[in-house]
Amino acid sequence: MIDFNPARVAYTVLHQRRQDVDEEAYTARFLALHRAVRDAARRFASDAALPASGPLAHALGLDQLGRVESAETRSVALTAATDEARAALERGRAYTESLRFQSDAAIHESRFFVTGSVHLDVLEHLVRDHLGIYRPPHDGVINAFRAATFNVFNQVFALTPERAEAEPEPAELVMLFNKPGRPGEVQYEDFREGLRTWMERLVEHQEVSAELWQRKLGLGRLREFALRVRGADADALLRHATDHAAAPAVAQALLEQSALLAFQFVGP
């Protein structure tokens, strides 16, 4: 069944600096771009002559006009004690190398969040026409990276424990995977429901926060699903997959296919 409520959408860029660019300077360039996009979105919303209330405005996400959130994260190295976690981390290394990222340098993730797909058009307008591709701060960004992949994800659901942590966790674990099986063998609705059941147990047992994102059809090169977990270590996460992934397709995706990465928050 189609949900006509505007979804939370993430425009996501995985990227890595050129070797001749300083890491901290590279990070600063992207943080400047984040600020410029958020400021431009607020100005656009104040100048736009569009209805911001009512059923139609809500259905289109216009009541969220100008509300662009963002986050910049940077990959961190993890160690693991169990074979399952070490295998998932190795798959993560091999997967990022297949995307032409170097394993000896940090990978950055820039994420821009909007509510409602219509705001992707707004975001594109702001970056391309308002800020400009070849004007500061955007020109300093595109001239500094050596590899990048661009993707758009829908948030499927987000789960948080009843007792949330007061301080943000130092790292977020990200498991990238596709729906397993032959075409048509596993239905998307059943696969997402199996993941939700497993994630609910994870949040309850380990008091972590977990989000499931699904890439928009054809919009990007990354694997289709991204499971993002804050508050768990790699060993505990894979141990939970071993013990509680009742659905065979979920177990196969998490234990045999998932590429495990870890990112640390850098700034808004």
Secondary structure, DSSP 8 states (H G I E B T S, - for coil): ----S--EEEEEEEEEE-TTS-HHHHHHHHHHHHHHHHHHHHHHHHH-----SSHHHHHHTGGGTT--EEEEEEE-----SSHHHHHHHHHHHHHHHHTT--TTS--EEEEEEEESTHHHHHHHHIIIIIIITTSTTHHHHHTTEEEEEEEEEEEEEEE--SS--SS--S-EEEEEE---SSTTTS-HHHHHHHHHHHHHHHHHHH--EEEEEEE-TTS-SS-SEEEEEES--HHHHHHHHHHH--SHHHHHIIIII-EEEEEEEEE-
